[in-house]
Amino acid sequence: MATETREQTFHVTGMDCASCATNIEKGVARLDGVTLSSISFTTELLRVEGNIPPERIVARVRELGYDIVDPAAETTADQPTTQRNFLRFLWQRQDTRLALLGALLILPSLLFNELLPMLGWQHPLLNLTSIAAMAVAGYPIARSAMRTLRINHEININLLMTIAAVGAVIIGAFTEAGLVMVLFALGEALEGYTAARARDSIRQLMELAPNEAIVLRPCIDCAGHMGQDGYTGGPCPFCGLEEHRVPVSDLRVGETIIVKPGERLPMDGRILSGYSAINQAPITGESRLVDKAPGDSVLASSINGAGTLEVEVTHLASDNTIARLIQMVEEAQEKRAPAQRFVDQFAKYYTPAVVLIAALVAIVPPLFWSVPFWGEQGWLYRALAMLVVACPCALVISTPVSLISAISNGARHGVLVKGGAFLEELNRVQAIAFDKTGTLTQGKPAVVEARAVDCMTEHNGRCPHCDDLLALAGALEQRSEHPLAQAVVRAAAERGVLSRYAAAADVQALTGRGVVGMVNGRAITIGSHAYFDDHAAHAAHCAALEAAQSAGYTTMLVSAGEAYQGYIAVADAVRGSSGTAVAALRQLGLQHLVMLTGDNEVTAAQIAREVGVTAVRANCLPEEKVTAVRELMQQVGAVAMVGDGINDTPALATANVGIAIGNTAQAMETADIVLMGDDLTQLPFAIRLARATMRTIYANVAFSIGIKLAFFVLVLVGLGSMWLAVFADMGASLLVTLNGMRLNVMRNP
């Protein structure tokens, strides 16, 4: 019976370099029924779509010389390979154990034939140990080469090394043949080791959230109360809820968990009781502690402060913020940057071309210029050495290791980049367009001024009359969910006067004009300036009201009975990080910083002056923001759009790079890059990271190609040897890998 078309995911092991991933991807793609085969070298995940049983996919991967791990059989002990040293890493797999054995076998020949030839100690046994070293270390390499040639019909790096080693034996260069295979096998293992270290950066994300949680559940089948009042089992009606330590995978939405001081939160949730300061840096990258109270949401992997919290679970373990973050980081590895696609395509044609060039080098000079063909200085040897030099390991690994390091580092600092392509695009950005509400501002109104008619201070200072004004307004607005009302209530609570009066009674809305209700026996009215022009005397504050409205503030006037009490000014407060971020962006050379907003020009101009953007477009509808982004792209080049990910989707999609701020589900799904914390200073860090990544990639590619060209010249003029070429390639691979991994430790100042 035919299986239905579906996507299957497999965890592949045994890959040492990016070309291994390519071999698997192409080999699986050739199976009948497979419509799509995609593998990420950095995450070791193979995704296959098509009408094919999983057994055939597993068989093909193993036929190519790799393995697939059963998820049920995976243990944490299998994963932290890089916590061990390199020798222990070599001992884990049969192929690398053979490379170690080959290294022991080649030592005598290396010592007496290559390093100390002046001793004149030669023996046929040295040649035999060299051939044995080549056979032992080279067997997995030759096997992989033949399988790739048979299944994928392609010439790969392993085939080049096999031809070179066999050719060296034919011309009598036995030590070189053994050294080539041993060094190449050890070099491949070293690449696998360093790649595993890069993968550990993702595993560190997985380890952020604890595996267990303390949940409140009823006592089941309580032996102490069995039989009491007819109790025969099940939840005990006498014990109530008790603490149980369970795996986080067992938790269900709606259950209550206990988080003690200093513990990591195991799940996303909402605080039911308790107050604490939470360190959200593992998710959002924010360095400051965030005060949390009942009703506030908390994120899995955040670190609790000094208070004990009861938290209601709001997401399953597979759907919480840290799980989505890890999933998106893993998926990001599969979205290759143009630079990586270029290197992959280059390697595809490069290897066959090298075989052809090497054949011409071996044949043409002896044929036309009567130079020697055989021997260690003959042109056959030089052609074989050229095959070794041509090994593109360093070039192929130079890009992916840089990208995975940068993406993982960004995730740890609260910057989620959904693919290498977006890092490369961010590096090209010449202008940034900002949404105002929820991006440059906090997205919720706050009281910026409360002035009583009898105020005794200047410039919004604290005085008893102003406090009483806020207390009256807070009592009236407690019954309202309107954002302006909530701003007044928060301000009254912050001043400690919210409980001065009981919540208002008989509250009635004055549609479009304000609200009225009874507070402490008095009729309290809150209304607009236009409403009070007709209903209350407020001449003393008219000039101040006009100034506040000119500054972009929303004003609310308050009266008790017929007596005017004063006014409250409310505005969408600017984020504390906005001005700092804009200044940092200017220091990075970005001079086109534009704010797009649907607000009026007065409010927009006020915010623009406060944060320091270079241009403003006010009264923009969503489609007009799209037009503004397109015009900016035509004027200056690549543009990044920064929004809150909720109502800016069209503009985010239009820009070269869409950047969302906040860890909401909408933000994480909408944008190309997500700033997980409410902190715009992550944006300059993201740009610095993108620029450093592309500099590293360009340097790695240039260094890899430069080493190849230098050794090509040395080989052609007869100054290079096969084993030195392998050693140089192994060293180059290690250097570009370490250079790429430096991005993993870049910090946000």
C-alpha positions in Angstrom: 0.0 0.0 0.0 1.4 3.4 -1.0 2.2 5.8 1.8 0.7 9.3 1.7 2.8 12.4 0.8 4.1 14.0 4.0 7.1 15.7 5.5 9.5 13.6 7.5 12.4 14.7 9.7 15.5 12.7 10.6 18.5 13.4 12.8 21.6 12.5 10.8 25.0 11.8 12.4 28.5 11.3 11.0 28.7 14.5 8.9 32.1 16.1 9.2 31.8 18.9 6.6 29.3 20.8 4.5 30.0 18.5 1.5 28.7 15.6 3.5 25.4 17.3 3.8 25.3 17.9 0.1 26.0 14.2 -0.6 23.1 13.2 1.6 20.7 15.8 0.2 21.3 14.7 -3.3 21.4 11.0 -2.6 18.0 11.1 -0.8 16.6 13.3 -3.6 17.3 10.6 -6.1 15.0 8.1 -4.4 11.7 7.4 -6.2 8.8 9.3 -4.5 10.9 12.0 -3.0 9.8 15.5 -4.0 12.1 17.5 -1.7 15.2 16.7 0.2 16.8 19.3 2.4 19.5 19.0 5.1 21.1 21.4 7.5 24.7 20.6 8.2 24.7 22.8 11.3 21.6 21.2 12.9 22.0 17.7 11.4 18.3 17.7 10.5 17.2 16.1 7.2 13.7 17.0 6.0 12.1 14.9 3.3 8.8 15.4 1.5 7.2 12.8 -0.7 5.4 9.5 -1.0 8.1 7.2 0.5 8.4 5.0 3.6 10.9 6.2 6.2 12.8 2.9 6.0 14.0 3.6 2.5 15.3 7.0 3.5 17.2 5.6 6.5 18.6 2.9 4.2 19.8 5.4 1.7 21.5 7.6 4.3 23.3 4.6 5.7 24.2 3.4 2.3 26.0 6.8 1.8 28.0 6.1 4.9 26.1 8.1 7.5 23.6 7.2 10.2 20.2 8.3 11.5 19.5 8.5 15.2 16.2 7.2 16.6 14.7 10.1 18.6 13.6 7.7 21.2 17.1 6.4 21.6 18.8 9.8 21.9 20.1 10.7 25.4 21.8 13.7 26.8 24.9 11.6 27.1 25.2 11.3 23.3 25.0 15.0 22.7 27.7 17.0 24.5 30.5 15.7 22.4 32.4 18.9 22.5 32.7 18.9 26.3 35.3 16.1 25.7 38.7 16.6 24.1 39.5 16.0 20.5 41.0 12.5 21.1 37.8 11.3 22.8 35.8 12.7 20.0 38.0 10.7 17.5 37.4 7.6 19.5 33.6 7.8 19.3 33.3 6.6 15.6 34.8 3.7 13.7 36.0 5.9 10.9 37.9 8.2 13.1 39.3 5.3 15.1 40.7 4.0 11.9 42.3 7.5 11.3 44.0 7.2 14.7 45.3 3.8 13.8 46.6 5.1 10.4 48.4 7.9 12.2 50.2 5.3 14.4 51.2 3.3 11.3 52.5 6.2 9.4 54.7 7.5 12.2 57.8 5.3 11.5 57.8 6.2 7.8 57.2 9.9 8.5 60.1 9.9 11.0 62.8 8.1 8.9 61.7 9.0 5.3 60.5 12.6 5.6 61.9 14.2 8.8 65.2 12.4 9.3 66.3 11.1 5.9 69.9 11.9 6.8 70.0 8.9 9.0 69.9 6.7 5.9 67.7 4.1 7.7 65.5 2.5 5.1 63.6 -0.7 5.2 60.8 -2.3 3.0 58.8 -2.5 6.2 58.4 1.3 6.2 56.8 1.2 2.8 54.4 -1.6 4.1 53.4 0.4 7.1 52.8 3.5 4.9 50.6 1.4 2.6 48.8 0.0 5.6 48.2 3.5 7.0 46.8 4.6 3.6 44.5 1.5 3.5 43.3 1.8 7.1 42.7 5.6 7.2 41.6 5.7 3.6 39.1 2.9 3.6 36.2 5.1 4.8 37.2 7.8 2.4 37.4 5.6 -0.6 34.1 3.9 0.3 32.4 7.2 0.6 33.8 8.3 -2.8 32.6 5.2 -4.6 29.2 5.4 -3.0 28.8 9.0 -4.0 30.0 8.3 -7.5 27.6 5.3 -7.8 24.5 6.9 -6.2 24.9 10.6 -7.0 27.0 10.3 -10.1 29.3 13.0 -8.8 33.0 13.5 -8.2 33.5 14.7 -4.6 36.5 15.6 -2.4 36.9 12.1 -1.2 37.4 10.8 -4.8 40.1 13.4 -5.4 42.0 12.2 -2.3 41.6 8.6 -3.2 42.9 9.1 -6.7 45.8 11.1 -5.3 46.8 8.5 -2.8 46.5 5.5 -5.2 48.5 7.5 -7.8 51.2 8.2 -5.2 51.5 4.4 -4.5 51.8 3.8 -8.3 54.8 6.2 -8.6 56.4 4.8 -5.4 55.7 7.7 -3.1 54.5 5.4 -0.3 55.0 7.7 2.6 53.1 10.5 0.8 50.3 8.2 0.0 49.9 7.2 3.7 50.3 10.8 4.9 47.7 12.2 2.5 45.0 9.8 3.7 45.9 10.1 7.4 46.0 13.9 7.4 42.9 14.1 5.3 41.0 11.8 7.6 42.2 13.7 10.7 41.3 17.0 9.0 37.8 15.8 8.3 37.4 14.7 11.9 38.7 18.1 13.1 36.1 19.8 10.9 33.4 17.6 12.5 34.7 18.4 15.9 34.6 22.2 15.3 31.2 21.9 13.6 29.9 20.1 16.7 31.2 23.0 18.9 29.1 25.3 16.7 26.1 23.1 17.1 26.5 23.3 20.9 25.4 27.0 20.7 21.9 25.8 19.7 22.0 23.1 22.4 22.7 25.8 24.9 19.4 27.4 24.0 17.7 24.1 24.5 19.2 23.8 28.0 17.9 27.3 29.1 14.5 26.0 30.3 14.5 23.3 33.1 13.2 19.9 32.4 11.0 19.6 35.5 8.5 21.8 37.2 6.6 21.9 40.6 2.9 21.7 39.8 -0.1 22.0 42.2 -2.2 18.9 41.8 -4.6 17.0 44.1 -3.5 14.0 46.1 -4.6 10.8 44.2 -5.7 7.7 46.0 -4.8 9.1 49.4 -4.1 6.2 51.8 -4.5 8.5 54.8 -8.1 9.4 54.0 -9.3 6.2 52.1 -12.7 5.2 53.3 -13.4 8.5 55.1 -16.8 9.9 54.4 -17.2 7.4 51.5 -13.9 8.3 49.8 -12.9 5.3 47.7 -10.1 6.7 45.5 -9.2 9.4 43.0 -8.5 13.0 43.9 -8.6 13.4 47.7 -11.2 15.9 48.9 -9.4 16.4 52.2 -5.8 17.0 51.2 -6.4 19.8 48.7 -3.7 20.6 46.2 -0.2 19.4 46.8 3.2 20.1 45.2 4.4 17.5 42.7 7.6 17.6 40.7 6.8 16.5 37.1 8.5 16.7 33.7 7.5 19.9 31.8 6.1 17.8 29.0 3.4 16.6 31.4 2.1 20.1 32.2 -1.2 21.2 30.7 -2.5 24.6 29.9 -4.4 26.0 32.9 -2.4 24.2 35.6 -0.6 26.1 38.4 3.1 25.8 38.9 5.3 27.1 41.7 8.5 29.0 40.9 10.8 29.5 43.9 13.4 32.3 44.3 16.4 31.9 42.0 14.8 29.2 39.8 14.3 29.3 36.1 10.7 29.5 34.9 9.9 26.2 33.2 6.9 27.4 31.1 5.3 30.5 29.7 2.5 31.6 32.0 0.6 34.3 33.8 1.3 35.1 37.5 -1.6 34.3 39.8 0.1 35.4 43.0 3.4 36.7 44.2 5.7 39.6 43.3 9.2 39.4 42.0 11.8 40.9 39.7 12.4 38.7 36.7 15.6 38.4 34.7 14.4 37.8 31.1 17.9 38.1 29.5 18.0 34.5 28.3 15.1 35.2 26.0 15.0 39.0 25.4 18.6 39.9 26.0 17.5 42.7 28.4 20.1 43.4 31.1 17.7 45.0 33.5 15.4 43.1 35.9 11.6 43.4 35.1 9.2 43.8 38.0 6.3 41.3 37.8 3.0 41.3 39.6 -0.2 39.2 39.5 -1.7 39.3 36.0 1.7 39.8 34.3 2.9 37.3 31.8 6.3 35.5 32.2 8.5 33.6 29.8 10.0 30.1 30.0 13.7 30.1 30.9 13.5 33.6 32.6 15.2 33.6 36.0 13.0 34.4 39.0 14.2 36.9 41.6 13.5 37.0 45.3 9.8 36.2 45.4 7.9 32.9 45.2 5.4 32.9 42.3 2.3 30.9 41.5 2.1 30.8 37.7 -0.8 29.6 35.5 0.6 27.7 32.5 -0.5 29.4 29.2 1.3 27.3 26.6 2.3 23.7 26.2 6.0 22.9 26.4 6.2 22.4 22.6 4.6 25.8 22.0 6.2 28.1 24.6 8.5 31.0 23.7 11.8 29.1 24.1 10.6 26.2 22.0 9.5 28.6 19.2 12.8 30.4 19.5 14.8 27.2 19.2 12.7 26.0 16.2 13.2 29.3 14.4 16.9 29.3 15.0 17.2 25.8 13.6 15.1 26.7 10.6 17.3 29.7 10.1 20.2 27.5 9.2 18.3 26.2 6.2 17.7 29.6 4.7 21.1 30.1 3.0 22.6 33.5 2.4 23.5 34.4 -1.2 27.2 34.2 -0.3 26.6 30.6 0.9 24.7 29.6 -2.2 27.5 31.1 -4.3 30.1 29.0 -2.5 28.0 25.8 -2.8 27.5 26.4 -6.5 31.2 27.2 -7.0 32.2 23.9 -5.2 29.8 22.0 -7.4 31.6 22.9 -10.6 35.0 23.4 -9.1 35.8 19.8 -8.1 35.2 18.2 -11.6 37.1 21.1 -13.2 40.1 20.4 -11.0 40.1 16.7 -12.1 40.2 17.8 -15.7 43.0 20.4 -15.1 45.0 17.8 -13.1 44.8 15.4 -16.1 46.0 18.1 -18.4 48.9 19.0 -16.1 49.9 15.3 -16.0 49.7 14.8 -19.8 50.4 18.1 -21.6 53.9 19.0 -20.4 55.5 15.5 -20.9 53.8 15.2 -24.2 54.9 18.6 -25.7 58.0 19.6 -23.8 59.8 16.3 -23.0 59.7 16.7 -19.3 59.5 13.7 -16.9 56.2 12.0 -16.4 57.2 9.5 -13.6 58.9 10.1 -10.3 58.5 12.4 -7.4 59.4 15.4 -9.5 57.5 14.2 -12.5 54.4 15.9 -13.8 52.1 13.0 -12.8 53.2 13.6 -9.2 52.5 17.3 -9.6 49.0 16.5 -11.0 48.3 14.3 -8.0 49.5 17.0 -5.7 47.2 19.4 -7.5 44.3 17.1 -6.7 45.2 17.3 -3.0 45.6 21.1 -3.1 42.3 21.5 -4.8 40.4 20.0 -1.8 37.8 22.8 -1.1 37.1 21.9 2.5 38.1 25.3 3.9 36.1 27.1 1.2 33.0 25.1 1.7 32.9 25.3 5.5 33.9 29.0 5.7 30.4 30.4 5.3 28.0 28.1 7.2 30.1 28.1 10.4 30.1 31.9 10.4 26.3 32.1 9.9 25.5 29.5 12.6 27.7 31.3 15.1 26.2 34.7 14.3 22.6 33.5 14.4 23.1 31.6 17.6 24.9 34.5 19.3 22.0 36.8 18.2 19.5 34.5 19.7 21.3 34.6 23.0 21.2 38.4 23.0 17.5 38.5 22.2 18.0 39.0 18.4 16.2 36.3 16.4 17.5 36.2 12.8 15.5 33.8 10.6 18.2 33.0 8.1 21.6 33.9 6.8 20.0 35.7 3.8 18.6 38.3 6.2 22.0 38.9 7.9 23.5 39.5 4.5 20.6 41.8 3.6 20.9 43.7 6.9 24.6 44.3 6.1 23.5 46.2 3.0 20.9 48.4 4.6 21.3 52.1 3.9 18.1 53.4 5.6 15.8 52.4 8.4 12.1 53.2 8.6 10.5 53.1 12.1 6.8 52.7 13.0 6.1 55.1 15.9 3.5 53.5 18.1 4.8 50.4 19.9 8.2 50.8 18.3 9.8 54.2 19.1 7.1 54.6 21.8 5.9 52.2 24.4 2.6 51.7 22.6 0.5 52.6 25.6 -0.4 56.1 26.9 1.0 57.4 30.1 0.3 60.4 32.2 2.9 63.1 31.6 1.3 65.9 33.5 -1.4 66.4 36.2 -2.0 70.0 37.1 -4.7 71.0 39.7 -6.2 74.5 39.5 -4.8 75.2 43.0 -1.4 73.7 42.2 1.3 75.0 44.5 4.4 73.9 42.5 5.9 74.5 39.1 6.5 72.1 36.2 4.3 69.2 37.3 5.8 68.9 40.7 4.2 66.9 43.5 1.6 68.8 45.6 -1.4 67.7 47.6 -3.9 69.3 45.2 -2.4 67.5 42.2 -2.4 64.2 44.1 -6.1 64.7 44.9 -6.8 65.5 41.3 -5.3 62.1 40.2 -7.1 60.3 43.1 -10.5 61.6 42.0 -9.8 60.8 38.3 -8.4 57.3 39.2 -11.5 56.5 41.3 -13.7 57.4 38.3 -11.6 55.6 35.7 -11.2 52.3 37.6 -14.3 51.0 35.9 -13.1 51.7 32.4 -10.9 49.6 30.1 -10.1 52.5 27.8 -6.3 53.0 27.3 -6.5 56.6 28.5 -8.4 55.6 31.6 -5.9 52.8 32.4 -3.1 55.4 32.1 -4.8 57.6 34.7 -5.3 54.6 37.0 -1.6 53.5 36.7 -0.5 57.1 37.5 -2.7 57.3 40.6 -1.3 53.9 41.7 2.3 55.0 41.2 1.7 58.1 43.3 0.0 55.9 46.0 -3.3 57.7 45.9 -5.5 55.2 44.0 -7.1 53.9 47.2 -7.8 57.4 48.6 -11.4 57.2 47.3 -13.6 54.2 46.6 -14.3 53.3 43.0 -16.9 55.6 41.5 -20.6 54.6 41.4 -23.2 55.4 38.7 -20.6 55.8 36.0 -21.9 57.0 32.7 -20.0 57.6 29.4 -20.5 60.9 27.6 -20.1 59.4 24.2 -17.1 61.0 22.4 -16.8 63.6 25.2 -15.9 62.0 28.5 -17.3 60.2 31.5 -19.2 61.1 34.7 -19.7 59.3 38.0 -20.2 59.7 41.8 -17.0 59.7 43.9 -17.3 60.2 47.7 -20.8 61.8 47.2 -19.6 64.2 44.5 -20.3 64.2 40.8 -16.9 63.9 39.1 -16.6 64.6 35.4 -13.7 63.9 33.1 -14.0 65.4 29.6 -12.3 66.8 26.6 -11.2 70.5 26.2 -14.0 71.0 23.8 -16.6 69.6 26.2 -15.4 71.9 29.0 -15.5 74.9 26.8 -19.3 74.6 27.2 -19.6 73.2 30.7 -16.9 74.5 33.1 -14.7 77.5 33.7 -11.1 76.6 33.1 -9.7 79.9 31.9 -6.7 79.7 34.2 -5.4 76.7 32.3 -6.4 77.5 28.7 -2.9 78.6 27.7 -1.3 75.5 29.3 -3.9 73.3 27.6 -3.1 74.8 24.2 0.6 74.2 24.8 0.1 70.6 25.9 -2.0 69.9 22.8 0.5 71.6 20.6 3.1 69.2 22.1 1.0 66.3 20.9 -0.5 65.4 24.3 -4.1 64.3 24.9 -5.7 66.4 27.6 -8.5 65.4 30.0 -10.2 68.1 32.2 -11.7 67.2 35.6 -14.5 68.9 37.5 -16.2 68.1 40.9 -19.8 69.3 40.6 -19.6 72.6 38.8 -16.1 73.4 40.1 -13.2 72.9 37.7 -10.4 70.9 39.4 -7.6 70.8 36.8 -6.3 68.8 33.9 -4.4 65.6 33.1 -2.1 65.3 30.0 -1.5 61.9 28.5 0.9 60.8 25.8 2.4 57.7 24.4 5.7 57.7 26.2 8.9 57.3 24.2 10.8 54.1 24.9 13.8 54.8 27.0 16.0 53.0 24.5 14.8 54.9 21.4 17.1 57.9 21.6 20.1 55.8 22.5 19.4 53.4 19.6 19.0 56.2 17.0 22.2 57.8 18.2 24.0 54.5 17.9 22.6 53.9 14.4 24.0 57.3 13.3 27.4 56.4 14.6 27.2 53.3 12.4 26.8 55.6 9.4 23.1 55.3 8.9 21.9 58.8 8.1 18.4 58.0 6.7 16.3 57.2 9.8 12.7 57.9 9.0 9.6 57.6 11.2 6.3 56.5 9.7 3.1 57.1 11.7 -0.6 57.4 11.4 -0.6 60.2 14.1 -1.0 63.9 13.3 2.0 66.0 12.3 2.2 67.8 15.6 2.5 64.6 17.7 4.8 63.0 15.1 7.2 66.0 15.1 7.3 66.0 18.9 8.3 62.4 19.0 10.8 62.8 16.2 12.6 65.6 18.0 12.7 63.6 21.2 14.3 60.5 19.6 16.4 62.2 16.9 15.1 60.6 13.6 16.1 62.5 10.5 12.7 62.6 8.7 9.0 62.1 9.5 5.9 61.0 7.5 2.7 61.6 9.5 -0.9 60.7 8.8 0.2 57.4 7.1 -2.3 54.6 6.5 -0.8 51.1 6.2 -0.8 51.2 2.4 0.9 54.7 2.6 3.7 53.2 4.8 4.3 50.6 2.0 4.5 53.4 -0.5 7.0 55.3 1.7 9.2 52.3 2.1 9.2 51.7 -1.7 10.2 55.3 -2.3 12.9 55.1 0.2 14.3 52.0 -1.5 14.4 53.8 -4.8 16.2 56.8 -3.2 18.9 55.2 -1.1 19.0 51.4 -1.7 18.3 48.6 0.8 15.8 49.6 3.6 15.0 47.9 6.9 11.5 48.5 8.4 11.1 48.3 12.1 7.6 47.8 13.6 5.7 45.9 16.3 4.7 43.1 14.0 1.0 43.5 14.5 -0.3 46.3 12.2 2.9 46.9 10.2 2.9 43.6 8.3 2.6 45.1 4.7 5.5 47.5 5.3 7.6 44.8 7.0 7.1 42.5 4.0 7.9 45.3 1.5 11.2 46.3 3.0 14.4 44.5 2.2 14.5 43.4 5.9 11.5 43.4 8.2 12.4 43.8 11.9 9.8 43.4 14.6 10.2 44.4 18.3 8.7 42.2 21.0 8.3 38.5 21.7 4.6 38.2 20.8 3.6 35.4 18.5 2.7 38.0 15.8 6.1 39.5 15.9 7.9 36.2 15.8 5.9 35.0 12.8 5.8 38.3 10.8 9.3 39.6 10.5 12.7 38.5 9.1 14.4 39.6 12.3 12.8 39.8 15.8 14.1 41.9 18.7 12.8 39.7 21.5 13.0 42.4 24.2 11.3 45.8 24.3 14.7 47.4 23.7 15.7 49.1 20.5 19.4 49.1 21.4 19.3 45.5 20.1 19.0 47.0 16.6 22.4 48.6 16.4 23.8 45.3 17.8 22.0 43.3 15.1 23.6 45.6 12.4 27.0 45.3 13.9 26.6 41.5 14.0 25.5 41.4 10.4 28.4 43.5 9.3 30.9 41.5 11.3 29.4 38.3 9.8 29.8 39.4 6.2 33.4 40.7 6.9 34.2 37.3 8.4 32.7 35.4 5.5 34.5 37.5 2.9 37.8 37.1 4.8 37.3 33.3 5.1 36.5 32.9 1.4 39.5 35.1 0.4 41.8 33.3 2.7 40.6 29.9 1.5 41.0 30.8 -2.2 44.4 32.5 -1.5 45.8 29.4 0.1 44.7 27.3 -2.9 46.3 29.6 -5.4 49.5 29.8 -3.5 49.9 26.0 -3.3 48.8 25.6 -7.0 51.8 27.8 -7.9 54.1 25.9 -5.6 53.0 22.5 -7.0 53.4 23.6 -10.6 56.9 24.8 -10.1 57.8 21.6 -8.2 58.2 23.1 -4.7 55.0 21.6 -3.1 54.4 18.1 -1.8 51.2 16.2 -1.4 51.2 15.9 2.4 52.1 19.5 2.9 49.1 20.4 0.7 46.8 18.3 2.9 48.3 19.8 6.0 47.8 23.3 4.7 44.2 22.6 3.8 43.5 21.1 7.2 45.1 24.2 8.8 43.1 26.5 6.6 39.8 24.7 7.5 40.6 25.0 11.1 41.5 28.7 10.9 38.4 29.7 8.9 36.2 27.7 11.4 37.8 29.3 14.4 37.5 32.7 12.7 33.8 32.1 12.1 33.2 30.9 15.6 34.5 34.2 17.0 31.1 35.6 16.0 29.6 33.4 18.7 31.3 35.5 21.5 30.6 39.0 20.0 28.8 41.0 22.7 26.3 43.8 22.8 28.0 46.7 24.5 
